[in-house]
């Protein structure tokens, strides 16, 4: 069983925090290579991340906010699906079509399908996103955001998995114990994603 201990400066996000969680994540991913390509530079990130926070990662997963809501993470433990509920999926598709257009819709579906196809079958804790606001970067907040769930993984004997869409984040993940599984293009013409895996530490 995955148990997460409280950590100084971090709080577990509540369902009412979905707007904040999505907004922090959207700002953090504004210059992300894969996100920028997927959504064709359109203003899609905030509504997409807010909907995923509200309907998937808050009710099913583990989400943290840090340092006066300047950083955020969204995780999913083994078992729960990362798929949006049907009505929410319809709403997300409609919003994406309006905000991003057909190209963004097609790319988003292709990227998600390839990520699902390559996801390891073994039970693991999935790091969907970690984001830190621009003014709070370079101060170790990313490491602090990762620490409580990774400590829970170690205590439960569970591995962790993520897809790294920004090479600048590789040292953060490697420093936390993740290793590279593979690098792949999630869709034709897309920037690469690095699949990374972390075995639990004794």
Steps between C-alpha positions, in 0.01 A plus 500: 500500500632843404512732802619858466641677805456878539796711389592852608392765251279257305132431534288233340268670255125479560234461233429874518860569390449378143522847345821583686657163425423531130613862477840431661554200276401694188747780574776250567432322168462819295837450330504121517606358161243221479212708639579789265510267200190306602278804544653684204583802717131557580373600851383150590718404794313660788151358427648157417703477822218640712255241367748216556569625852128527582378176346797261518796586720326659800225240541718198411857601569737696722557871436719743691531879507811666639630828638185709479381329184816557298552136407279198434509129427242252374553127560293186446548188713474148352150402399296812416462595135634829366212521252249781537141400581284490181317830552819678599676355197231641273534839664878490471480405134259785425716752685816377331336526158393859569826615660748302295328392181505164320881480484541531876221247555660247265844545652375475859320174427804354324739596780273360770449172311875448458568578865237246605643239263852535640406523866657213701262221597651441843320676789652842566431851621468739206627858508275682253632852560729706717502876457661797671414863426775698330582719801549194724731297276859417586435479875459125544121504498482227236697260721280582797184439297621157391625389842182401692351276234835341419549432872156337498605291200809383685301407809244309293757337271347662191687625192418835341470599135488824302530636147750786490402749231773755574871404503569784744322293767716190452747586783209546743359158421835323493586658834178354641596151383329471161683334212434513128297217347468634147464816295217505249303735277139500627371590152652558155696826508466544876791584731624196694371371831732320742337215691661477846467238774596499866536185708408535868790553736548284805 
